[in-house]
Amino acid sequence: MKKLTLSLILVLLVSIDGCGQNVNEPSTNNENKVVKFWLTDASKGIKFQQQFNNVDTGRVSNETTIKINNGFLGQFMDGFGFALTGGSAKHIHNMSTTSRSKLLTELFDVDDSNIGISYLRVSIGASDLDEYVFSYNDLSTGETDVNMEKFSLSEDRKHLIPVLKEILNINPNIKIMGSPWSAPTWMKTNNNSIGGSLKSIYYDAYAKYFVKYIQSMTEEGITIDAITVQNEPLHGGNNPSMVMQPNEQATFIKNNLGPMFNDSGINTKIIIYDHNADRTDYPITVLNDPMAKQYIDGTAFHLYGGTIDDLSLVHNAHPDRNLYFTEQWIGAPGNFEQDIKWHVRELIIGATRNWCKNVIEWNLAADENQEPHTPGGCDRCLGALTITGNQVTRNPAYYVIAHASKFVRPGSQRVYSSVSIELPNVAFNTSENQYVIIVLNDTNEQKSFNISIEEKVINSTLSSGAVGTYIWDIEN
């Protein structure tokens, strides 16, 4: 029989007090040769460290058993990561060459001492976490440019593009998603960066804007794997923002964006919605239009409304299209124990159990004052990193993503793991035929439990609020 390597990854997460610890720092010298175990535990001050105890391969308890079975095969994963906002890129780019290189290696390299981020989301034009609002085609009042002759990536060349190029040198296979917060104001009904809608007379021009963006980034050596058509299309109060109703999105895709991508030979995925789980009617309405659906890869979600299980309603309605989780913020100053517990339960476990191919946290970096942001933009968005000059503090989202990104590499496939309210979990089979399981103790007491695959069983214990990662080699 073939050899199976079971990487059961239990990740226990902790209270953050500043800079993180070496992600490969051992807690003892008594390495278990059968099972590897990574832990973060707030009650013990452990932050994403490999442990060499607390895993018993010879004992079975009478407590809960999490059963793993690859008879059920779910979605293949594209990766885990962050939004690389304009502000994030500025802080990273302004670091010294040595400090920046060390940080980017820690974040994006895939060897054992780093966390291997595999997915990034960038804004097409400004997001609200840029210093100021801009698009790639800003014109004087009364001007138009339907052929995109004045299109320019000049703002992105200041910080974003240089940082992306350094990242690609470290991890050439990282996936990048682009999302617009607004069309250029001259295309909009209110001629303003806040709110308004896309004028129908400029649907074709806006499709050319997307094409020009993808082509221009390609010329920079940057491949845009996917775009979402509009960030938060039902929220017109951010700066920048733009409202796009489902019928408008379907019309734009089927008549303009999709055909223009085809005519231009662009393979970038088109992803719809990119908003909260409480309005699953939006993507279902768009996908119910067969002319639009033919161009659509899938649907993107945030979780500022609704429940994570709502995402499966879209999967069930259109199982031949993918799901993505593209944004969730943590409010400054953060509460490590609570943030870790909620984000691991709802996103790392919940989103992937509900068919999402990726999980992206918002956002990668800010300074100690949660800046920059546009006038009216988010002034409480805590970065995964706080960067002050060359000093880096690792915040809750860093650990949330690290516990998945380090082990669940692109190409991993979700497999069956038994449901437990007390011990939420998710399991993956990696491209190297390893099994990775992420488990949260979502109770107020310490829990002992078993994990089984085929006829093999291990036992472990997690403190309240802890999350863990086990890597287990099994020979049949």
N, C-alpha and C positions, 0 to 999 in steps of 0.2 A: 504494500500500500504506500501511497505517497506520503511524504513528510509534511506535516502542517506546523507552521510556527505561529503560535498564538501570542499576539501582543495585546494583552489586556491592560488598557491604560487607565488606571484610576488616578485622578488628579485632584489633590486636596489643596485648597486655596486659602490665602491668609490675609491678615491685616497688614497693610502697607504703611511703612514709616519713612519712605524715601527711596533711595536707590535699591534696586533689586540685587539678588545674590546670583552668583555664577550658576547657570542652569544645570551644570553638570557636577556640582559640588556634592560629594558623598556624605552621608550622615554617619556611616560606620565603615569598617573595613571588611565586614563579613558578608561579602556579596553572595546573594542567592543565585546559583548558576542556572536555575530552572526558570525563575520568575523575576522579572525586573519591575520595579515599582517606583513611580514618581508621585510626589505628594506635595500639596499645599494645605496647611492647616492653621487657621487663624488662632486657634486656642494655644498652639504650640510655637507660634512665630515662625513657621516654616513656609518659605515661598518657593514653590516650584523646584523642589530638590529631589534628586533620586535618593531613595531609601534602600537599605539593605537588610531590613527586618520587617516584621509585621505581616509577613506572607507565609502561610503554612501549607505546604503541598501534601502533608500527610494526615491532615485532620479535616473532618467534615462536621460542621455544627448543625444544630437543629433549627437554625434561623433561616432567613430568606435565601433562596438559591436563584441567582441570575443565570438563566440558561441561554447559551449562545448556539445558534443553528444557522448554517449557511444554506439551508433549504429554501429560505426566503431571501431573495436578492432585491435590494432597493436601488437607489440612484448612485451613480458614480460621482465622486466629489471633484470639484474644481479647485477648492482650497479654502483657506482661512486667512483673514487679514484685516486691513484698515482702510479708511479713507485717507489718502494722501492729499489733504487740502492745500491750497496755496499758502496758507499760514504755516502748516506743518512743513512744507518744502522750504519756506523761508528760514525757519529756525534751524533746520538741518543743514541747509546750504551755508548758513552763516557761521557754522562751527569751524574750528580749525580743520585742516586737511586730515591730520592724524586722528582727531576725535571723531570726525564724521565717518571716516573709513572704519574705525573700530565699531561705531554704533551700527552702521549699515551692515557690516558683516554679522554682528550679533543678531540683527533682525532678520536678514534675508538669506544668509548662508545656511546650508542644509547639513553641515557636519554635526557631530554629537554635542558640541559646546554651544550651539546657537539654536534659535527657535524656528527658523525656516518658514517665515511668512511666505505664502504662495499666491495671494490675491490682493490687488489694490483697486480702489475706486478713486477716480479723479474727477474733478468737475470740468465740464465743457464750458469754458468761460469761468466767471467767478462763481463761487459759492458764498454763503454768508460767513465763512471763515477765511475769506481773503481780506486784505486791508481796505479794499474799495471795490466798487462794482465795475465790471468791465465785460465786454463780449469780444469776440474776434473780428467784429465788423461794426465798430462804433462810428457813427457819422454825425455830421452837423444837422441841425434841425431842418427838415424838409428834404434831405438827401435820401436816396435809396441806392442799393447796389445788388440787384437781383442776380447778377452773374458772379458775385463774390470776388470781384476784381481787387477790392481793398481788404480782403481777408488777411489776417495776420496773427501769428502765434507769439507776437513780441512780448506780451505779458508773461506767458508761460516760459519763455526763454530766460527770464530773470532768475528763477529759482526752480520751478517744477521740472522742466526738461533736463537741466543738469543733474538734478537728484535722481530722476528716473534713469538716466544713462548710467549713473554709478550703480544703481540697483541692478540694472540689467547686466552689468559686467559681473556682478556677484551671482545673480540667478537669472540667466537668459530666458528661462521658461516661465517666469512669473506671468500670471494673467492680469490684464488691466481692463477695467470697465470705465467708460466715460459717461457722465450724467450731466445734463444741462439744468441749471436752475432757472434760466430764462432765455428766450430768444433775444436778439438785438432789439432794443427798444423801438426802432423804426418799423419793425414788423408787427408791433403789438397794438391792440385796440386802444390802450391808454397812453401809449408812448412813454411808459414809465418802467423802471426796473422792478417795481413792486406790483404784483397782481397783473390784471389784464389778461387777455387771451391773444392767441396768434390769429392775425387777420387771414382769412381764407385766400385772399389774393397773393399772400406770401408763402403759401404752403410749399410751392415748388422751390422758392428761394431758400426756405428753411431746410428743405431736403438737400439742396446743394451745400448749405452750410455744414451739415453733418458729413457729407462726402468730402468736402474740402478739409475738414478737421481730420478725418481718418487718413486721407492722403498726405496731409502736411505732417502729421505725426509719423507716418511711415517713412517719409523723407528724412526725419530725424533719427530713424532707426528704432522707433517705438511702435509696436503693434498694438492696436486697440482690439481686444478680443471681443468685446461686447459694448453696446451702448444701451442705456435706457432712454426712452423717448422724452420723458419729463420727470424730474424729481418732484415728488409730492404734488401731483397735478390738481389736487383738491384743496391745496393750501396756498392762498394768494396773499398772505400777510407777511411773508418773509422778505428779506432784501438781499439778493434778488429772488423773484418767484414768478410763476406764470400758471394760470389755471387752464387746464385742458380736460374737457369732459370726455367720457368714454366714446361717444359717437364721433367727436372731433378726432380723437386719437386713432380710431379705426379708419376714418376717412383719410387722414394724413398718411397712415401706413400703407393702405392699399392703393391709393392713387398717386402718391408722391415718393415717400421714403423707400418703400420696398422696391418698386420698379426702378428707382434711380440707383439704389445699391446694385441691383442686378445689371443694369446697363453699364455701370462703372466697374464691374468686376469685383465688388467689395464683398468679402465673406464675413465681415463683422456681424455678430449676432444682434438681432433687434429684440429688446426685452421691454415689456410694457409695464404700466402702472407705477411701480416704485413708490408705494405709499402704504398706509396702515392696513392691518389685518381685518379691521371692522368693515371694510367695503369690498368684500370679495365679488360683489356684483359687478364692480368696474371691470376687472380683467375678464370675467366670464362673459360680459357683454361684448368686449372687444374680440375675444376668441370665438364667440358665436358667429362672427362675420367671417365666412370662409375665405373671402377675398383678402381680408386682412390677415387671417390666421396663417395663410401659406407663407408669409414672410416672417412670422414671429417664432422665436426660439422658446420664450417662456415669460414668466411673470416675476417681478421683484417686489419684496415686501419690507416694511418697517413694522415696529410693534409699539407705537405710541397710542394705539387704539386696537380693540379686539383682543383675541386670544391666539396663542400660537397654533392651536389645533385648527383654527379657522382656515389655515393655509391649505389643509388637505381637501377642503371643499373645492378649491380650484383644481387641484390634482385629480380629484374624482370626476370633475366635470370635463376635464381635458387631459387625460393621463398621457397623451402623446406630446405634451409640452412640459418644459422644465420649470422649476421654481428656484428662486434665489433669495437670500436674505442680505439686504444691502445697507442697512443703517440702524444703529441704536446708540444713543448717547448715554453718558454718565454725567450727572450734575456735580459740579465742583462744590465742596472740596472732595467729595466722594466718601463712601463708607465701605472700606475694603471687604469686611465680612459679609455685609448685606449685598453689595454690588456683585461680588463673586458668586454668591449663592444664586441670586436672581438671574444673572446673565448666563451662567453655566446651565441652569435648569431650563430657561426659556429659549436660549439661542443655540449653544453648543449641542445640547441634548434635544431640546424641543424643536428647533427649526430643522435640524437634520432628520429627526424622526418624522417630521412632516414634509419630507421630500426636497428640502433645499440642498442645492449643489454647492453652496458656499455659505459662509457667515462673515460679514464685514462689520466691524465696530467703527463708530464715529467718535473721535477722529484720531489720527496717529500722534500729533504733537501740538502743544500750545506752550505759552510761557506761564510764569507763576501767576499772572493776572488773567489767564484764559484769553489772551490776545494772540493774533489780531482777529478782528471780526468787522464786518461792514456796519455802517450806521443802521441800527435796528436788528443786526444779526445776533447770533447766540453769544451771550457774554458769560455763560455758565457752563459751557461745554468743556469738560475735563478731558484733556488728551490722554492717550495711553502713556505718553511720555510728557513730562514737564521739562522743557529745555530752557536753561538760563545760561547763556554763553555756551561753554563746553560742558556744563554740569547737567546730568540727566537723572531724573527721578522717574522710576517705573511705577505706574498707577494701576488700578484694578484691571482695566481693559487689556493691558499688556499681558497679564497672567491668564485672563480668560482665553485669549486667542492662543497664547503659547501652549496651553495644555492640549490643544487640538492640532495646531499647525506643525508642531515638532514631530508628531507621530502619524497623523492622518494625512498622508501626502496625496497630491493630485493623482487621480486614477484609482484611489481606494473606493471600495463599494460598501454601502451600508448593508448589514445583514441582520437577521432576527436576533433580538435579545428580549427576554421576558419583561413585561411591564411591572413596575413596582412604584407605588405612590411614595413610599418611604425612601426608596433608593432609585431615583430616576437615573436612567442609563441609556447609552447608545453604543452600538458595536459596528465595527468596520473590518472588512478584509482588505488588506493593502495589496498593491501590485506585486509585492515581494512575498505574498501568501502569508502575511502575518495578520493576526486578529488584534484589533485595538478596541478596548472598551473604556469609556469614560463614565464614571459613576459619581453621583452626589449623595451624601447623607443629608436628606432634607427633613430630618427630625430634630428634636431638642435633646437627644441623648445619643450616647455612643452606640454604634450598631456593628454587630458581628454578622457576617454573611458569607455565602459561598458563591463561587463562579464556576460554572461547568461548561465544558465543551466535549461533545462525544461522551466518552466514559471517564474523562479526567476531571478532577475537581480541585480547586484551591479554596482556602479560607483566609479571610482578612477582617480587619476592624477599622472603621472610620469614626472619627470624632464628629460631633454635631456640626453641620455646616461644611464638612470637609468634602473634597473631591479628589479622585485618584486615578492613576494610570498603571496598569499592569501589562508587562510584556512576558509572554509565557510560551516557551518552546515545547511542543508536543510531538512525540514520535509514535506512530501507530505500528 
